[in-house]
Amino acid sequence: MKERRDAPLDRGCMVGVSFFILGLGTLLPWNFFMTASLYFQGRLNTTEWSNGTVVVSKDYYFNNWMTLLSQLPLLLFTLLNSFLYQRISEAIRIGGSLVCILLLFIFTAVLVKVPMEEDSFFSVTMATIWFINSFGAVLQGSLFGLVGLLPQKYSAIFMSGQGLAGTFAAIAMLIALGSEADSETAALGYFITPCVGTLLTLFSYMLLPRLEFARYYLNKSSKYEAETTDGLLKEGGTTENGKLNGHANGAAACSVDEVESESDVTKQTILPVEQDDKGQAKASVKEVFKKIWVMAFCVTFVFTVTLSVFPAITADVKTYFPNTRWERFFISTCCFLIFNINDWLGRTVTTWIHWPKKDSRLFPAFVIARVVFIPLLMLCNVQKRKYLPIYFPHDVAFTILMCLFSLSSGYFVCLSMSYAPQLVHPKDAETAGALMTFFLALGLSIGAAVSFPLRALV
């Protein structure tokens, strides 16, 4: 949706700041649990000793299970949200999800001080991860629809907030590790941080109806609802069409400028389609899929490769310099912080670079070529290992691989998501966006499942 001339000003960029915080809040659960893998593995230290001899050694494959039980709810509740969207009000879906996420974060923080047997702690933690990501999926899907009602730049702001959620979690972990407090107190402080972040996210959502600019676009008052209808009638559109186009841009947006220049898009797509498609029904899901199947494959494959090794394998890489202070910060820095910063940079680069083009055969070829990162990262200093040798033991090699791995992940995901709506008529853009969101979640789930045999091969 384009910004209307008669719209009020976004004073102090308050709506923009609110949606940035909302974007940040949607990915806090996944990132804070993933970045805290060292804490969870510490509590699941299953080695027992008797007379100086190891008698029991159990591996819970925590990173694998955490990834799988984070992404399956995303896939299931992305589908469920399409039914909830019409049956449950926006306030309950967004506000209710945030409250539940807050309560689960508080529960996780309290659990830091509660002694538990390892099996019980593992079961409770996995259940928490499942539920917190289920609410996160509903929250994310609902907010994509909400931000789609605003001008396109707010979708970019929302996605920017999502992109920095991982960096925020990694920095919080580094601060916790760098503090002089004992490990238990540091972990408590770490999990209190997302509690504060979720409260701020809830406050930002509650603030929106009080902002004139947000009320104008989100129809929070009857006054602006009437003005919106009048304005759209003058433009020859309808509220529904405006909503659908905005929603599709929100669901697939990585940046306002991640598509070709506005003049080119107008010449090639918007003007002809508006003339040809007036009064025509939307294309079926099958017809839309035939047009975007390459992009659907690309986004699925990118996330399958990414989640197959991150964090299930990369979080088990050990530093080349053991028994040093650096060992304490190695994974938080070289795995999580490096990944999240470069993933965000990869998404941002698409603001200026759109290569390969959407119709180029090089695009899926480069996406498939990313599979080379799987064996390369498996040959780093991953511990414990049984079968594969170590070819890249040094921290520098691992860091370079992580930079290229995460940069390419963010870049190709963003291009795939922004290219797909350009391959269909505007009236089918929402269907394309919904399909791409489903295949994104499918890629995450497949990657999480594949991580189990890959980790066993190491």
Summary of the structure (lengths in Angstrom):
residues: 458
radius of gyration: 23.0
end to end distance: 48.6
largest distance: 84.8
contacts: 1556
relative contact order: 0.14
helix: 75%
strand: 2%
